[in-house]
């Protein structure tokens, strides 16, 4: 599952870099929710997804 979460984060990053926030933000949100459910608190994936989601929301 962690590999899937990383792949989803990478895809959301690609959408964001392309300026497609309509796709990036919901994917970040789903990835964050699943990461928080599956991974331990403070896991690097959670930290990165949360930061990237905030950056996308503020764009």
ABEGO torsion letter per residue (X at the ends): XAAAAAAAAAAAAAAAAAGBAAAAAAAAAAAAAAAAAABBBGBAAAAAAAAAAAAAAAX
